[in-house]
Amino acid sequence: MGRARQTFERRQLGLTLRRLRDQATETQQAAADAIGRVRSRIVELEEGKGTLNQEDLARLLDFYGVSPAARETVLALGAKARRRQRSRPYTDLLPDSHLRFADLEVSATEIRCYESSLVPGLLQSPAYVRAIIEDGDGIWWEPSDPEPDERISFRMDRQEKTLYGDTHKSFWFVIGEEALRANVAGPDVMREQLRHIQKLCDERPDLTVQVLPQGTPSNPIRGGAFTLFDFAGAAPPVGVYSVVFGSELYFDEPSDTASLRRAFARLSDQLALDPIESARLIGSIAEAV
C-alpha cells in the first residue's frame, strides 16, 4: 500500500473497510498481521490516505470473511481508489451505495442538508420512511421483493447511528415548504412526521431546521437536494447531490464544495425562515393537517 492523497474514492474505501473490520470484530493490528503489514498502514487506509493493491485487498477481505457479492464491490472500489482522475464529480454506480453514504454520515462532524420536496432522511419518522419506500414498490423492485423491509430497517438504524452515535455532530437542515405539505400516505402519517421534526428540534440543541417558503425566488438549487459533509482534522469536505432513486453524485474538489457551501449559505441566511419562524410554520401545518 502506498501513501496517497486523500480522495473521495479512497475515503469511501477506507470507511467501507473500517465497517467490515468492525463487523468482523477484528482489531487494526490483527488486520495488519493478516496481510503482513504494520498497524499504521491499516490506520492510513481506513482514514482514506492510502490504497491497497488488489492482492492485499483480497487477502484482507478474506480475513474479514466478506461475502462474494460484497467482495466484488469492494475490489471494484479499490480499483477506483487507485486510478481516480481528479477534477471530476464521482457517481457511485457500485452496488450498496447507500451503505457508503451512511458511512459518510456516521463519520462526519457537521452535516448540512437541503431537500426541496422530501423530508431529509435523518428526520423521517418510521411511518414516513415506510411510505416513501413503498411508493417505489413495483417500480424500482418487484412487489414481492423483501428489499423494502430491509431498506426501512437500514434507514432507521442509520438514523440511530448518525443522530445518537459516538461522533459529536451538528446538523443543519433547510427543507422546502412543499415537502412539509405533501400528501405522503395521508394526514396521519404527515402529522406524525411534522411532530417528529418538532420533537427532534426540541431535544437536540445541535440540530437546526429552517423552512424555505413555497415560491421563494432566487433559489440556487431549485427542485434539487444536496448534502455537505464536514469532517474532523484535515479531511476535506464532501458534497453529495442526491436523487430519490438512483446514483448520488459526489464532489470533493474544493471549488465544487465551496459552491455548495455558498448555495447553502444563500438558502439558510437569505431565503429560508429563521429557526423560530420555521418552528411556528411546522406547527401550524401540523395543526391544519
C-alpha positions as a printed Julia matrix, in Angstrom:
289×3 Matrix{Float64}:
   0.0     0.0     0.0
   1.39    3.4    -0.93
   0.81    6.7     0.73
  -1.58    8.72   -1.4
  -3.5    11.95   -1.4
  -6.9    11.62    0.24
  -9.63   11.5    -2.41
 -13.29   10.66   -2.15
 -12.81    7.14   -3.52
 -10.0     6.47   -1.04
 -12.16    7.75    1.76
 -15.03    5.52    0.61
 -12.68    2.54    0.53
 -11.33    3.36    3.99
 -14.76    3.81    5.57
 -16.01    0.61    3.94
 -13.04   -1.4     5.22
 -13.43    0.03    8.7
 -17.1    -1.01    8.71
 -16.18   -4.51    7.53
 -13.48   -4.79   10.19
 -15.92   -3.71   12.89
 -18.44   -6.28   11.66
 -15.73   -8.94   11.83
 -14.8    -7.73   15.37
 -11.12   -7.61   14.44
  -8.5    -5.09   15.56
  -6.36   -2.97   13.29
  -3.31   -4.89   14.48
  -4.91   -8.23   13.61
  -5.82   -6.9    10.16
  -2.27   -5.71    9.6
  -0.84   -9.07   10.66
  -3.2   -10.87    8.26
  -1.67   -9.11    5.24
   1.89   -8.79    6.58
   1.8    -5.05    7.21
   2.28   -2.75   10.18
  -0.76   -1.33   12.0
  -0.08    2.22   10.74
  -0.81    1.01    7.2
  -4.31   -0.05    8.23
  -4.8     3.27   10.04
  -3.83    5.2     6.88
  -6.08    3.01    4.76
  -9.13    3.48    6.99
  -8.52    7.24    7.08
  -8.63    7.38    3.27
  -4.94    8.27    2.99
  -3.77    5.2     1.15
  -4.63    2.36   -1.18
  -4.02   -1.38   -1.35
  -3.01   -3.42   -4.34
  -5.65   -5.93   -5.41
  -3.84   -8.95   -3.93
  -3.51   -7.41   -0.46
  -7.07   -6.09   -0.59
  -8.37   -9.55   -1.48
  -6.43  -11.09    1.41
  -7.86   -8.5     3.79
 -11.41   -9.24    2.62
 -10.77  -12.96    3.11
  -9.64  -12.23    6.67
 -12.84  -10.25    7.33
 -15.0   -13.06    5.92
 -16.68  -10.81    3.35
 -19.38  -12.41    1.19
 -18.61  -12.97   -2.53
 -21.07  -10.29   -3.69
 -19.75   -7.66   -1.27
 -16.19   -8.7    -2.06
 -16.58   -7.86   -5.76
 -17.96   -4.43   -4.86
 -15.06   -3.61   -2.54
 -12.48   -4.84   -5.06
 -14.07   -2.57   -7.69
 -14.0     0.32   -5.22
 -10.33   -0.41   -4.56
  -9.59   -0.22   -8.27
 -11.35    3.15   -8.49
  -9.36    4.43   -5.49
  -6.09    3.54   -7.23
  -6.84    5.19  -10.57
  -9.07    8.19   -9.7
  -8.95   11.01  -12.26
  -9.11   14.33  -10.47
 -11.3    17.36  -11.14
 -14.4    15.33  -11.93
 -17.51   14.63   -9.89
 -17.85   10.99   -8.9
 -21.01    8.97   -9.48
 -21.3     5.93   -7.2
 -22.58    3.22   -9.54
 -21.38    0.28   -7.45
 -23.84   -1.92   -5.51
 -24.82   -0.89   -1.95
 -24.09    2.81   -2.5
 -26.49    3.6     0.39
 -24.02    1.92    2.78
 -21.21    4.22    1.7
 -23.43    7.32    2.01
 -24.29    6.19    5.55
 -20.57    5.75    6.32
 -20.08    9.45    5.49
 -23.0    10.42    7.74
 -21.61    8.48   10.68
 -18.05    9.82   10.31
 -18.93   13.49    9.65
 -18.79   16.14   12.36
 -21.12   18.59   10.6
 -23.94   17.82    8.18
 -25.75   20.47    6.12
 -28.68   19.24    4.05
 -31.17   20.85    1.68
 -34.25   18.97    0.46
 -36.82   20.62   -1.78
 -39.59   18.02   -1.93
 -38.89   15.35    0.69
 -38.24   15.39    4.41
 -34.5    14.7     4.83
 -33.75   11.06    5.59
 -32.3    11.74    9.05
 -35.54   13.49   10.07
 -38.01   10.97    8.68
 -40.44    9.19   11.02
 -40.81    5.4    10.71
 -44.21    5.63    9.0
 -42.93    8.27    6.55
 -39.91    6.08    5.74
 -42.18    3.13    5.01
 -44.48    5.24    2.82
 -41.63    6.7     0.76
 -40.04    3.3     0.2
 -43.34    1.57   -0.57
 -44.05    4.25   -3.19
 -41.28    2.6    -5.2
 -42.74   -0.9    -4.82
 -43.24   -2.47   -8.24
 -41.26    0.35   -9.87
 -37.72    0.05   -8.53
 -38.12   -3.54   -7.28
 -40.61   -6.37   -7.63
 -43.67   -6.19   -5.31
 -42.67   -9.47   -3.65
 -39.08   -8.36   -3.11
 -38.07   -8.29    0.6
 -35.81   -5.31   -0.13
 -38.32   -2.63    1.02
 -38.36   -4.03    4.57
 -34.58   -4.21    4.55
 -34.39   -0.6     3.35
 -36.73    0.55    6.1
 -34.7    -1.23    8.79
 -31.5     0.18    7.36
 -32.87    3.76    7.32
 -33.92    3.59   10.96
 -30.58    2.07   12.0
 -28.79    4.77   10.0
 -30.69    7.47   11.91
 -29.79    5.92   15.25
 -26.08    5.67   14.46
 -25.85    9.17   12.99
 -28.04   11.12   15.42
 -27.02    9.27   18.58
 -23.61    7.78   17.74
 -20.23    8.4    19.36
 -19.08   11.16   16.97
 -20.27   14.58   18.12
 -22.05   16.33   15.26
 -24.05   19.38   14.36
 -26.95   19.18   11.92
 -28.43   21.94    9.79
 -31.41   21.28    7.53
 -33.23   23.52    5.07
 -36.5    21.95    3.91
 -38.78   23.16    1.13
 -42.27   24.01    2.4
 -43.75   21.74   -0.28
 -42.09   18.76    1.42
 -43.97   19.57    4.64
 -47.3    19.99    2.85
 -47.0    16.91    0.66
 -49.61   14.18    0.98
 -47.41   11.21    1.86
 -49.62    8.27    2.91
 -52.36   10.55    4.23
 -52.82   13.12    7.02
 -51.99   10.83    9.95
 -48.55    9.99    8.59
 -47.81   13.62    7.73
 -48.98   14.88   11.12
 -46.78   12.33   12.85
 -43.86   13.34   10.62
 -44.21   17.03   11.42
 -44.45   16.28   15.15
 -41.35   14.13   14.82
 -39.39   17.07   13.39
 -40.64   19.29   16.22
 -39.57   16.71   18.8
 -36.06   16.42   17.37
 -35.67   20.21   17.33
 -36.81   20.43   20.95
 -34.49   17.63   22.1
 -31.37   18.48   20.08
 -29.64   21.85   20.52
 -27.16   20.69   17.88
 -29.92   20.35   15.27
 -31.28   23.32   13.27
 -34.25   23.18   10.9
 -35.28   26.01    8.58
 -38.15   26.06    6.1
 -37.87   27.54    2.62
 -41.31   29.04    1.81
 -43.08   27.97   -1.35
 -42.48   30.28   -4.29
 -39.27   31.76   -2.9
 -37.29   33.4    -5.75
 -33.52   33.16   -6.32
 -33.27   29.54   -5.18
 -29.88   28.29   -6.46
 -30.89   24.6    -6.14
 -34.45   24.73   -7.39
 -36.04   21.28   -7.4
 -32.87   19.61   -6.16
 -31.32   18.27   -2.99
 -27.78   18.09   -1.65
 -25.8    17.3     1.48
 -22.48   18.79    2.55
 -20.33   16.78    4.97
 -17.53   18.27    7.06
 -15.05   16.13    8.98
 -12.6    16.46   11.83
  -8.96   17.24   11.21
  -7.63   17.9     7.73
 -10.1    15.69    5.9
 -11.66   17.71    3.05
 -15.43   18.19    2.88
 -17.62   16.09    0.59
 -20.75   17.29   -1.21
 -23.45   14.95   -2.46
 -26.16   15.81   -4.99
 -29.0    13.38   -4.31
 -31.91   11.88   -6.19
 -34.79    9.89   -4.7
 -33.94    6.73   -6.65
 -30.65    6.37   -8.46
 -26.97    7.16   -8.05
 -25.69   10.07   -5.99
 -23.17   12.48   -7.49
 -20.23   13.21   -5.19
 -17.98   16.27   -5.15
 -14.73   16.62   -3.25
 -12.91   19.25   -5.3
 -12.53   22.47   -3.24
 -14.17   24.6    -5.94
 -17.22   22.31   -6.04
 -17.71   22.05   -2.28
 -17.22   25.82   -1.99
 -20.06   26.32   -4.46
 -22.34   24.04   -2.46
 -21.38   25.9     0.72
 -22.31   29.21   -0.9
 -25.61   27.74   -2.11
 -26.46   26.54    1.39
 -25.49   29.92    2.85
 -27.88   31.67    0.48
 -30.66   29.25    1.36
 -30.17   29.45    5.12
 -29.07   33.07    5.56
 -31.14   34.89    2.91
 -34.08   32.82    1.71
 -35.34   30.44    4.41
 -37.32   31.39    7.5
 -35.24   31.54   10.66
 -35.47   28.56   13.06
 -38.13   30.16   15.28
 -40.35   31.17   12.36
 -39.8    27.75   10.83
 -40.9    26.0    14.03
 -44.08   28.08   14.05
 -44.82   27.19   10.43
 -44.21   23.47   11.03
 -46.56   23.62   14.0
 -49.28   25.41   12.04
 -49.06   22.93    9.17
 -49.32   20.04   11.64
 -52.42   21.59   13.2
 -54.04   22.05    9.8
 -53.39   18.54    8.51
